[in-house]
């Protein structure tokens, strides 16, 4: 049985190029950075969780809610096959029970904050907006895009960003939690404009405050789909057994 089933919908994604050295302390054991054309990205991602079920049960007041996260991209070689995944620097949700479960079971970095969203369609475009309140200030990420979604081109930057099917969480310097995320290939909307009013230093720590002045390399809006999050697997450093001879 899957640990979690839900829909992820209207994923607004802003991608920033970053110095790989800034991610060293966040890199889980057994993984390495996954680069796009030799560029290291972090992404600000906002989306909706819909029809959420934990161990196939709907938890009252925890079915539909927003999430905003800051993530980066990694890969792990297993049986000569690369597993491409993401690591979350922080995930923000409006429900404390979600934060407790994710931080306890998966050792993720969830935080509970007040959140809201806006989805709006006009004759010519759609608006998708996610907001969250840190201390007294509302932070906002909004995207304007075409009304109709189209397929994501193979080999494109959008494919790289959306086609990561594993999650990795750093437990310690020698231990990592790995879990699979399943979903079909997504469609995306052509983006015509965006607004990012976010204090990255306040929300994610001072080391990311430089993103306040940095323009994203790209901004995307993916439709999303039904997803599952599977049960975790532990990756750990094997103990070294000393052999003593006389």
C-alpha positions as CSV (number, residue, x, y, z in Angstrom):
1,X,0.0,0.0,0.0
2,X,1.3,3.4,-0.9
3,X,2.1,5.7,2.0
4,X,0.3,8.6,0.4
5,X,-1.9,9.2,-2.6
6,X,-3.0,12.6,-3.9
7,X,-3.2,14.9,-6.8
8,X,-0.5,17.5,-7.4
9,X,-2.0,20.3,-9.5
10,X,-0.9,23.6,-11.0
11,X,2.8,23.4,-10.1
12,X,4.4,26.9,-10.4
13,X,8.1,26.4,-10.7
14,X,10.9,29.1,-10.7
15,X,14.4,27.8,-11.3
16,X,17.5,29.6,-10.1
17,X,21.2,28.8,-10.9
18,X,23.2,28.3,-7.7
19,X,26.8,27.6,-6.7
20,X,26.9,23.8,-6.0
21,X,29.0,24.5,-2.9
22,X,26.0,26.1,-1.2
23,X,24.2,22.7,-1.3
24,X,27.0,20.6,0.1
25,X,25.6,20.5,3.7
26,X,22.2,19.5,2.4
27,X,23.4,16.7,0.0
28,X,22.1,13.3,1.3
29,X,24.5,10.4,1.7
30,X,24.7,8.2,-1.4
31,X,23.6,10.9,-3.8
32,X,25.3,13.5,-6.1
33,X,24.0,16.7,-7.7
34,X,22.0,16.3,-10.9
35,X,22.9,19.1,-13.2
36,X,21.1,20.6,-16.3
37,X,23.7,21.4,-19.0
38,X,26.3,21.7,-16.2
39,X,24.2,24.2,-14.3
40,X,23.1,23.5,-10.7
41,X,19.5,24.6,-10.0
42,X,17.3,25.2,-7.0
43,X,13.6,25.5,-7.6
44,X,10.8,27.4,-5.8
45,X,7.7,25.3,-6.3
46,X,4.1,26.0,-5.3
47,X,1.2,23.7,-5.9
48,X,-2.0,22.2,-4.6
49,X,-2.5,18.9,-2.8
50,X,-6.0,17.6,-3.7
51,X,-7.9,14.4,-2.6
52,X,-5.1,13.5,-0.3
53,X,-5.2,10.1,1.4
54,X,-2.7,8.8,4.0
55,X,-2.5,5.0,3.9
56,X,-5.6,5.2,1.8
57,X,-7.5,7.1,4.4
58,X,-8.7,10.7,4.1
59,X,-7.8,12.6,7.2
60,X,-10.4,15.3,8.0
61,X,-9.3,18.8,7.2
62,X,-6.1,17.4,5.5
63,X,-7.5,16.6,2.1
64,X,-7.0,19.8,0.0
65,X,-4.2,22.2,0.9
66,X,-1.3,24.3,-0.5
67,X,2.4,23.5,-0.5
68,X,5.4,25.6,-1.4
69,X,8.9,24.2,-1.3
70,X,12.5,25.0,-2.2
71,X,14.3,22.0,-3.7
72,X,17.3,20.9,-5.6
73,X,18.1,17.9,-7.9
74,X,20.2,14.8,-7.2
75,X,20.8,11.4,-8.6
76,X,21.9,8.0,-7.2
77,X,23.4,5.1,-9.0
78,X,21.9,1.8,-8.1
79,X,22.5,-1.5,-10.0
80,X,24.1,0.6,-12.8
81,X,20.9,2.7,-13.2
82,X,20.6,6.3,-12.3
83,X,17.7,7.2,-10.0
84,X,16.9,10.9,-10.5
85,X,15.4,12.6,-7.5
86,X,14.9,15.8,-5.4
87,X,16.0,17.0,-2.0
88,X,13.8,19.6,-0.2
89,X,15.5,22.4,1.7
90,X,12.1,23.3,3.2
91,X,8.5,22.4,2.5
92,X,5.8,24.8,3.8
93,X,2.2,23.5,4.4
94,X,-0.7,25.0,6.3
95,X,-1.5,21.8,8.4
96,X,0.6,20.9,11.5
97,X,-0.3,17.2,11.3
98,X,1.3,17.0,7.9
99,X,4.5,18.6,9.2
100,X,4.6,16.2,12.2
101,X,4.2,13.1,10.0
102,X,6.6,14.2,7.3
103,X,9.3,15.3,9.7
104,X,8.9,12.2,11.9
105,X,8.5,9.5,9.3
106,X,10.6,10.8,6.4
107,X,12.9,13.2,8.2
108,X,11.9,16.0,5.8
109,X,12.1,19.7,6.6
110,X,8.4,20.7,6.8
111,X,7.2,24.0,8.4
112,X,3.6,25.0,9.1
113,X,2.6,28.5,8.1
114,X,-0.7,30.2,7.1
115,X,-1.2,29.8,3.4
116,X,-3.7,30.7,0.6
117,X,-3.9,30.3,-3.2
118,X,-5.7,31.8,-6.2
119,X,-6.6,30.1,-9.5
120,X,-8.2,32.4,-12.0
121,X,-9.0,32.1,-15.7
122,X,-9.8,34.9,-18.2
123,X,-10.6,34.7,-21.8
124,X,-6.9,34.7,-22.8
125,X,-4.9,33.3,-19.8
126,X,-4.8,31.7,-16.4
127,X,-3.4,33.0,-13.1
128,X,-2.0,30.6,-10.5
129,X,-0.8,32.2,-7.2
130,X,0.5,30.8,-4.0
131,X,1.0,32.8,-0.8
132,X,2.3,32.0,2.7
133,X,2.8,34.2,5.8
134,X,6.2,34.2,7.5
135,X,6.0,36.3,10.7
136,X,3.9,39.3,9.7
137,X,4.6,39.3,5.9
138,X,2.8,37.5,3.2
139,X,5.2,35.9,0.6
140,X,3.7,35.4,-2.9
141,X,4.6,33.5,-6.1
142,X,2.3,33.9,-9.0
143,X,2.4,32.8,-12.7
144,X,0.4,33.9,-15.7
145,X,0.2,31.3,-18.5
146,X,-1.8,30.0,-21.4
147,X,-5.2,28.4,-20.8
148,X,-4.3,25.1,-22.5
149,X,-1.5,22.7,-21.5
150,X,0.6,20.9,-24.0
151,X,3.0,18.0,-23.9
152,X,6.5,18.5,-22.5
153,X,9.2,18.2,-25.1
154,X,11.7,15.3,-24.6
155,X,15.2,16.6,-23.7
156,X,13.9,20.0,-22.6
157,X,14.6,21.9,-19.5
158,X,11.0,21.4,-18.4
159,X,11.4,17.6,-18.8
160,X,14.5,17.7,-16.6
161,X,12.7,19.6,-13.9
162,X,9.5,17.5,-13.8
163,X,10.9,14.1,-14.5
164,X,12.4,13.3,-11.1
165,X,10.8,10.3,-9.5
166,X,12.6,9.9,-6.2
167,X,12.8,11.8,-3.0
168,X,15.9,11.9,-0.7
169,X,16.1,13.2,2.8
170,X,19.3,13.5,4.7
171,X,19.1,11.9,8.1
172,X,22.8,12.1,9.0
173,X,26.2,12.1,7.2
174,X,25.9,8.4,6.7
175,X,22.2,7.8,6.4
176,X,19.5,8.8,3.9
177,X,15.8,8.1,3.5
178,X,14.8,7.3,-0.1
179,X,11.2,7.1,-1.4
180,X,9.6,6.7,-4.8
181,X,7.1,9.2,-6.2
182,X,5.0,7.8,-9.1
183,X,3.1,9.8,-11.6
184,X,2.5,9.9,-15.4
185,X,4.3,12.3,-17.6
186,X,3.0,15.8,-17.2
187,X,1.8,18.6,-19.5
188,X,2.8,22.2,-19.1
189,X,1.4,25.7,-19.8
190,X,3.3,28.3,-21.7
191,X,4.2,31.0,-19.2
192,X,3.7,34.7,-20.2
193,X,4.7,36.4,-16.9
194,X,5.3,35.9,-13.2
195,X,5.7,37.7,-9.9
196,X,8.0,36.5,-7.1
197,X,7.7,38.5,-3.9
198,X,9.6,36.3,-1.5
199,X,12.3,37.0,1.1
200,X,14.4,33.9,0.6
201,X,16.6,34.8,3.5
202,X,13.7,35.0,6.0
203,X,11.9,32.0,4.7
204,X,14.8,29.6,4.0
205,X,17.9,31.0,5.9
206,X,20.3,33.8,5.3
207,X,22.5,31.7,2.9
208,X,19.7,31.9,0.3
209,X,19.1,35.6,0.7
210,X,21.0,36.3,-2.5
211,X,18.0,34.8,-4.4
212,X,16.1,38.0,-3.5
213,X,18.2,39.9,-6.1
214,X,18.5,37.0,-8.6
215,X,16.3,36.6,-11.7
216,X,15.2,33.0,-12.2
217,X,16.7,31.2,-15.2
218,X,13.2,30.0,-16.1
219,X,9.6,29.9,-14.8
220,X,7.2,27.0,-15.6
221,X,3.7,25.9,-14.9
222,X,2.9,22.2,-15.0
223,X,-0.6,20.8,-14.7
224,X,0.4,17.8,-12.6
225,X,-1.6,14.6,-12.0
226,X,-2.4,11.9,-9.5
227,X,0.7,10.8,-7.6
228,X,1.7,8.3,-5.0
229,X,4.5,8.5,-2.4
230,X,5.8,5.0,-1.6
231,X,7.2,3.8,1.7
232,X,10.7,4.8,2.5
233,X,13.9,2.8,2.2
234,X,17.0,3.5,4.3
235,X,20.3,4.0,2.6
236,X,23.2,3.8,5.1
237,X,27.0,3.4,5.1
238,X,27.9,-0.2,5.6
239,X,30.0,-0.8,8.7
240,X,33.6,-1.8,8.2
241,X,34.5,-5.1,9.7
242,X,38.1,-5.4,10.8
243,X,39.8,-8.7,10.2
244,X,42.6,-9.4,12.7
245,X,45.2,-12.1,11.9
246,X,47.8,-13.5,14.2
